[in-house]
Amino acid sequence: MASSFKSIDLFGSGPHRFVVGKQGSFIVTGPQLGSWIPDTTSTGLVELVIEVRGRLVAASESALWSLRDAIAAQLLQPPTAGTLVDHGGRTFASMSLVGYDERGPTDRGQRWSLGYVATFRRFTSPP
């Protein structure tokens, strides 16, 4: 099964993996709230963050730019939610692409490639 975001194959050109961030309660202590009372409060669940880490791989420099541009085109303001699907078929609903970071220089050889990290977030309230 291919991974996708909003039914678009953004990452399938090369190897990639999904990294699911911390899940659980957002905890605030009394001193963080300006109180010296040693209370701890749960203010709700943390927002789900998923990183897709991988390499874009293409046959030419222009084809690599097309892959980069396809990801960048999903960086919208305000962020627009869609379904993120990993290569195992696991779906994550209501995820928004909030960051795209290219890692390292472009590797040139028989194929062109570039490392990246794409960051998705499920907002607890609409942005």
MOBELPE-V396785 format. One record per backbone hydrogen bond with DSSP energy under -1.0 kcal/mol. NH is the residue of the N-H (numbers start at 1). CO is the residue of the C=O. If there is no record, write none. Layout:
nh-><NH | NH>
co-><CO | CO>
This chain:
nh-><4 | 5 | 6 | 8 | 10 | 14 | 17 | 19 | 21 | 26 | 28 | 30 | 33 | 33 | 34 | 35 | 39 | 41 | 43 | 46 | 50 | 51 | 52 | 53 | 54 | 55 | 56 | 58 | 64 | 65 | 66 | 67 | 68 | 69 | 70 | 71 | 72 | 73 | 74 | 75 | 76 | 82 | 84 | 85 | 86 | 89 | 92 | 95 | 96 | 98 | 99 | 101 | 103 | 107 | 112 | 113 | 114 | 116 | 117 | 118 | 119 | 120 | 121 | 122>
co-><85 | 8 | 83 | 5 | 8 | 11 | 53 | 51 | 49 | 44 | 41 | 39 | 29 | 30 | 31 | 30 | 37 | 28 | 26 | 24 | 120 | 19 | 118 | 17 | 116 | 15 | 114 | 112 | 60 | 61 | 62 | 63 | 64 | 65 | 66 | 67 | 68 | 69 | 71 | 72 | 74 | 95 | 92 | 4 | 90 | 86 | 84 | 82 | 121 | 119 | 119 | 117 | 115 | 113 | 58 | 107 | 56 | 54 | 101 | 52 | 99 | 50 | 96 | 48>
